Structure formats: C-alpha cells, structure tokens
Amino acid sequence: MARGQVRIFDLTLSVTLMSHDLKELQEAIVQLKQTAAGFSLVLRETWLEEAVAFRSTMPLNQAIVRRVRPIPTTPLATTFPFTAGELLHEQGELWGLNLSTGNAIIVDPRRYSPAHLLLVAQTRSGKSMCIKVLATQALFTADEDVMILDPSPAIDYERWARRVGGTYARFAVGSDDRINPCEILLPADMKRIDDDMLRPVT
C-alpha cells in the first residue's frame, strides 16, 4: 500500500436466495453459510430488511442495505464474475464454438422448461439456416412439436416446412392465415391453468 500498488475499497457483497417454501429456503441458507465458512467467510442474514435487501441485489445501482467492509485490491478482483461459461450437455447437439475459450457449444434445449430459443444475429448471417437445422434435428430425433416465428420471406421456410411435413403460415395484412387462440390446446404435461394465464395481456 505504501508503494501505491494495492488500494483499499469498501465492499458490500449481497446474495439472494429464492425457494418455493420456507423449509427449502432455510436449508439453502444453511448450506450457503457452510460453504462460505469453508472459505473463512461469515455471512449475516438480513432481519426485518428483506424487501430493501432484495432491491439492493437488483441491477438498480442502489445499495440500500449497506454492510461495508474494507478489502484490498487483490481479493476484490476475485469478486468480479469475468468467467466464460461453458455449455456441454451430454445429450445435446453441436451449436457452434465458444469464441472466448474455443470449446464446442453442445446444447440440449429439452433440459429447459420451456425450451424456447431466441436467435439474434446480423442480416444474412445464417439465422434461418441455423433454425432449420436445429428444428430438423428435433423433429427426427424426438417426438416434439416445433414452432418458428421469423419475419423472413417465404422463400426461407415455405418449401422446407412442406418437406418435413409442417405447415407454413403467413401473418400479415390481407393474409388468409390467422390463429384462433380459443383453439390452442394445453400441452399434455400441463395439469392446470395458472391465474397468470387467465390474466389479460395489457
């Protein structure tokens, strides 16, 4: 510190735990405290400050609950999550390469519920081709239904949809294709309708 190579900063480190019931939440708190104790860290629970503490952990740049501790530069650097995550599912398909690590990206969308995919890229970079490859793999390797929403012209999907036994629909002003929401059936694994599903979208 005398040479100016190390500085002292005030650090507030907050962790949010979520659970479906109180018992599961308490077990998660105990497990987190035990894990932190193995690294010589002591975690304190908020008491009667849960609401403002939760806001402090949100990306609002508001440290409402402040539990400040001075910490040097070197240990402070370990709190920055500058790590490259990997996606290597055992039963997935090859989607590409991780540009940060060079490792393959192997993803199994069926591990997530719902298995939705949003693909964003530059114009004419192969988005439609990528989606058609992934959809074809899903249709021929698993008993699944695939729905693609894409503003691309008909030439990108119409012939492919017919080849795989699908349906191509064009939704635009003056088009004969339309959807009746009342005819949409619930998935077989859905036993009930939540209140959120019945609430109008505004």
PLY file of the C-alpha trace (Angstrom):
ply
format ascii 1.0
element vertex 202
property float x
property float y
property float z
element edge 201
property int vertex1
property int vertex2
end_header
0.00 0.00 0.00
2.92 2.34 0.67
4.10 1.86 -2.93
0.65 2.52 -4.36
0.33 -0.99 -5.83
-2.55 -2.00 -3.58
-5.57 0.07 -2.66
-8.41 -0.34 -0.16
-12.05 -0.32 -1.28
-15.33 -0.54 0.62
-17.17 -3.70 -0.41
-20.79 -4.77 0.11
-21.43 -8.33 -1.07
-25.08 -9.44 -1.17
-26.55 -12.83 -2.07
-30.21 -13.52 -2.92
-31.64 -16.98 -2.30
-35.06 -17.99 -3.62
-37.20 -21.02 -2.88
-40.75 -22.33 -3.20
-41.23 -22.84 0.54
-39.70 -21.71 3.85
-38.15 -25.07 4.74
-36.29 -25.34 1.45
-35.12 -21.73 1.81
-33.76 -22.33 5.31
-31.86 -25.39 4.09
-30.35 -23.35 1.27
-29.27 -20.65 3.75
-27.56 -23.20 5.99
-25.78 -24.78 3.02
-24.60 -21.38 1.76
-23.28 -20.42 5.19
-21.41 -23.71 5.49
-19.86 -23.27 2.06
-18.84 -19.71 2.86
-17.37 -20.79 6.21
-15.05 -23.13 4.31
-13.54 -20.01 2.72
-13.33 -18.17 6.06
-16.33 -16.01 5.17
-19.06 -15.11 7.65
-22.48 -14.37 6.14
-25.19 -12.47 8.00
-28.91 -12.66 7.27
-30.99 -9.52 6.97
-33.52 -9.08 9.75
-36.71 -7.13 9.00
-34.97 -5.73 5.92
-35.79 -8.42 3.36
-37.64 -6.11 0.96
-34.97 -3.39 0.78
-32.23 -6.04 0.80
-33.77 -7.67 -2.27
-33.79 -4.30 -4.05
-30.11 -3.91 -3.19
-29.26 -7.10 -5.11
-31.16 -5.99 -8.22
-29.30 -4.17 -11.05
-30.61 -0.76 -9.98
-27.31 0.72 -8.74
-28.89 1.26 -5.32
-27.03 -0.09 -2.28
-29.92 0.42 0.12
-28.65 -2.08 2.69
-25.01 -1.29 3.30
-22.76 -3.65 5.22
-19.41 -2.19 4.25
-16.11 -3.96 4.77
-12.72 -2.62 3.64
-10.97 -5.01 1.29
-7.65 -4.79 -0.64
-7.40 -4.80 -4.42
-6.25 -8.41 -4.90
-9.13 -10.19 -3.08
-11.56 -7.64 -4.52
-10.64 -8.77 -8.05
-11.87 -12.29 -7.27
-15.42 -10.98 -6.80
-15.75 -9.91 -10.45
-17.56 -12.65 -12.44
-15.35 -12.35 -15.50
-15.51 -16.04 -16.36
-16.61 -17.74 -19.55
-19.38 -20.24 -19.01
-19.49 -23.46 -20.98
-22.47 -25.34 -22.41
-21.60 -29.02 -22.73
-24.71 -31.13 -22.34
-24.28 -34.88 -22.71
-27.32 -35.42 -24.95
-27.22 -32.16 -26.91
-26.41 -31.00 -30.42
-23.39 -29.04 -31.61
-24.38 -25.40 -31.96
-21.02 -23.79 -32.54
-17.87 -22.68 -30.74
-17.33 -20.51 -27.68
-15.30 -17.57 -29.02
-13.78 -16.92 -25.57
-12.46 -20.44 -24.91
-12.60 -22.17 -28.30
-14.60 -25.06 -26.83
-17.62 -26.60 -28.53
-21.12 -25.50 -27.52
-23.32 -28.58 -27.12
-26.85 -27.73 -26.02
-29.87 -29.86 -25.24
-32.88 -27.47 -25.29
-35.10 -30.18 -23.81
-33.32 -29.72 -20.47
-35.02 -26.35 -20.06
-38.69 -25.66 -19.48
-39.97 -24.12 -21.62
-37.45 -24.97 -24.32
-37.61 -21.63 -26.13
-34.82 -20.25 -28.28
-34.17 -16.66 -29.34
-31.63 -16.26 -32.14
-30.19 -12.80 -32.81
-27.51 -12.08 -35.39
-26.61 -9.81 -38.28
-28.58 -9.78 -41.52
-27.74 -12.66 -43.90
-25.57 -14.37 -41.29
-27.42 -17.70 -41.47
-30.09 -17.38 -38.78
-32.80 -19.10 -40.82
-30.48 -21.92 -41.88
-29.41 -22.47 -38.27
-33.02 -22.60 -37.08
-33.99 -25.05 -39.83
-31.10 -27.37 -38.94
-31.98 -27.35 -35.24
-35.68 -27.83 -35.95
-35.00 -30.73 -38.32
-32.84 -32.43 -35.71
-35.58 -32.02 -33.11
-38.26 -33.39 -35.45
-36.33 -36.51 -36.40
-34.63 -37.29 -33.08
-37.51 -36.70 -30.65
-41.29 -36.67 -30.65
-41.62 -32.91 -30.38
-43.51 -30.07 -31.98
-41.54 -27.08 -33.28
-42.93 -23.60 -33.89
-40.80 -20.99 -35.64
-41.61 -17.27 -35.70
-39.46 -15.45 -38.22
-40.06 -12.25 -40.23
-38.01 -13.68 -43.10
-39.60 -14.00 -46.57
-41.46 -17.16 -47.59
-38.54 -18.46 -49.63
-36.67 -19.21 -46.39
-39.28 -21.53 -44.87
-42.20 -22.42 -47.15
-40.58 -25.24 -49.13
-38.69 -26.56 -46.08
-41.90 -26.69 -43.99
-43.64 -28.81 -46.64
-40.66 -31.19 -46.94
-40.70 -32.01 -43.21
-44.48 -32.34 -43.08
-45.10 -28.99 -41.43
-47.35 -26.03 -42.09
-46.25 -22.63 -43.32
-48.45 -19.67 -42.34
-48.00 -16.05 -43.31
-49.36 -13.48 -40.87
-49.70 -10.10 -42.50
-52.29 -7.59 -43.58
-54.54 -9.19 -46.19
-53.29 -12.73 -45.50
-55.74 -15.64 -45.29
-53.76 -17.25 -42.45
-54.83 -16.50 -38.90
-54.79 -18.06 -35.41
-57.80 -18.59 -33.16
-56.44 -18.50 -29.58
-59.50 -20.42 -28.33
-58.45 -23.46 -30.39
-54.99 -23.73 -28.85
-54.81 -26.85 -26.67
-52.77 -27.10 -23.49
-49.71 -29.36 -23.52
-50.28 -32.89 -22.26
-48.00 -32.34 -19.23
-49.90 -29.24 -18.08
-52.49 -30.26 -15.48
-53.99 -26.89 -14.69
-54.15 -23.25 -15.76
-52.49 -20.73 -13.50
-54.14 -17.42 -12.70
-51.42 -15.62 -14.64
-52.51 -17.42 -17.82
-56.06 -16.13 -17.44
-55.00 -12.53 -16.86
-55.36 -10.34 -20.00
-52.11 -9.10 -21.52
-52.06 -5.30 -21.44
0 1
1 2
2 3
3 4
4 5
5 6
6 7
7 8
8 9
9 10
10 11
11 12
12 13
13 14
14 15
15 16
16 17
17 18
18 19
19 20
20 21
21 22
22 23
23 24
24 25
25 26
26 27
27 28
28 29
29 30
30 31
31 32
32 33
33 34
34 35
35 36
36 37
37 38
38 39
39 40
40 41
41 42
42 43
43 44
44 45
45 46
46 47
47 48
48 49
49 50
50 51
51 52
52 53
53 54
54 55
55 56
56 57
57 58
58 59
59 60
60 61
61 62
62 63
63 64
64 65
65 66
66 67
67 68
68 69
69 70
70 71
71 72
72 73
73 74
74 75
75 76
76 77
77 78
78 79
79 80
80 81
81 82
82 83
83 84
84 85
85 86
86 87
87 88
88 89
89 90
90 91
91 92
92 93
93 94
94 95
95 96
96 97
97 98
98 99
99 100
100 101
101 102
102 103
103 104
104 105
105 106
106 107
107 108
108 109
109 110
110 111
111 112
112 113
113 114
114 115
115 116
116 117
117 118
118 119
119 120
120 121
121 122
122 123
123 124
124 125
125 126
126 127
127 128
128 129
129 130
130 131
131 132
132 133
133 134
134 135
135 136
136 137
137 138
138 139
139 140
140 141
141 142
142 143
143 144
144 145
145 146
146 147
147 148
148 149
149 150
150 151
151 152
152 153
153 154
154 155
155 156
156 157
157 158
158 159
159 160
160 161
161 162
162 163
163 164
164 165
165 166
166 167
167 168
168 169
169 170
170 171
171 172
172 173
173 174
174 175
175 176
176 177
177 178
178 179
179 180
180 181
181 182
182 183
183 184
184 185
185 186
186 187
187 188
188 189
189 190
190 191
191 192
192 193
193 194
194 195
195 196
196 197
197 198
198 199
199 200
200 201
